[in-house]
Amino acid sequence: MSLRKFITNKTTAALAVLLTVFANTSAFAQEAAAGAAAAPKVDMGEVYKSVIFYVLVFLAVCLFIAIVGKAIRVYELSREAQGKPVGINWNRVHASLFALFLVIGLYGVYWEYTVHGAMLLPDAASIHGERIDKMFNLTLIITTIVFVVTHILLFGFSYIYKYSAKRKAYYYPHNNTIEKIWTIIPALVLTVLVLMGFLTWRSIFYKVEDPKNKAIQIEVTSEQFKWSIRYPGADGIVGKRNYKLTTASNALGIDFKDLNSRDDEMADEMVIPVNRPVRLLLNSKDVIHSFYMPHFRVQLNTVPGMQTVFEFTPTITTKEMQEKTNDPNFKYLFFCAKICGGGHYNMQKDVRVVSEKEYEEWLAEQKTYLNDDLRKEFNLPVAPAPVKSVADSAATDSVAAKTNQMALNK
């Protein structure tokens, strides 16, 4: 059998397969249309949400590409059998595709920056948060420049130096200067970035305490699926906890033998003064959770049996942030950033950043954790009656004297 006859037979067979496929597809479409007319209407919104729908679309696209590829191959074989020159210059096609994908890719980078860039973390509202943002922004700028330049070179060279029978490639095996450039420069850049990260990390976790501006201690305890917030009393120190002391009435397992714990206060929200360091004492009662405050760039795991500590200083009050975002309903929040069970989504609390005066007024309204029931349970002395001021005592004595005088007159 001659090559031309062989190619002709293969071409005829391929065309027959294509016609069969199209015929079956048309018949299937007609049957589907007839069935759709009789069947109840289907909600297309639900269909588009189905995984099966997208799998079928993917398979249909793959089938279409395979059919087009076979048709092109048949076309090339027929030209070769007829002794004609190659109909499609695939080297030029591939080079053009490289150039096209370079343009699409660069536009994709631009789109990511303009669209998804707005979905990044909000502006930092803490001192260390600003440092972290500067570090990340510098890293992002450097890596973006390297990414764009290397891909322009990679795809550009593939287009410019596509294969041509009229040109012979130059053999260029090695160049010490180029090797030094692309080894030393990245090493220096990475060294600077690593040092910046290390120094930023040390500035966050190894703070030097300022005796004139001591950090406020706030204990946050996580459990499925809520947070408990405990503030220190007048002594400014949060008392000790012991999981072995946990009872129905002492849910946090507070150790009341520690005198520092007897004036501690519980809160339903976290209120912190602006420009004042805050030291978070993080604990967990059950599983590992993750304490996360996005605006303040705070995220740390809460681990059962181990206390973790994070200190930060807020710089923008809630009211200022409402004005900055033009959102009167804006609230700072803290979340659990680790999937910890079915109620994980519900683990969040409000955070209010206020002035020092507002903070002191709010703190004075909070109730102590130690109540009369706990005093009885732990055999602690009953709380003394509140001490009255001199003015209150004088007023009380005056009322009592008048009452006694009225009784004598009668």
Buried (B, 14 or more C-beta within 10 A) or exposed (E): EEEEEEBBEBBEEBEEEBEEEEEEEEEEEEEEEEEEEEEEEEEEEEEEEEEEEEEEEEEEEEEEEEBEEBEEEBEBBBBBBEEEEEEEBEEEEEBEEBBEBBEEBBEEEEEEEEEEEEEEEEEBBBBBBBBBBEBBEEBEEBEEEEEBEEBEEEBEEBBEEBEEEEEEEEEEEEEEEEEEEEEEEEEEBEEEBEEBBEEBBEEBEEBEEEEEEEBBBBBBBBBBBBBBBBBBBEEEBBBBBEEEBBEEEBEBBBBBEBEBBBBBBBBEEBBBBBBBBBBBBBBBBEBBBBBBBBBBBBBBBBBBEEEBEBBBBBBBBBBEBBEEEEEEEBEBEBBBBBEBEEEBEEBBBEBBBBBEEBBEEBBEEBEBBBEEEBBEBBEBEEEEEEEEEEEEEEEEEEEEEEEEEEEEEE
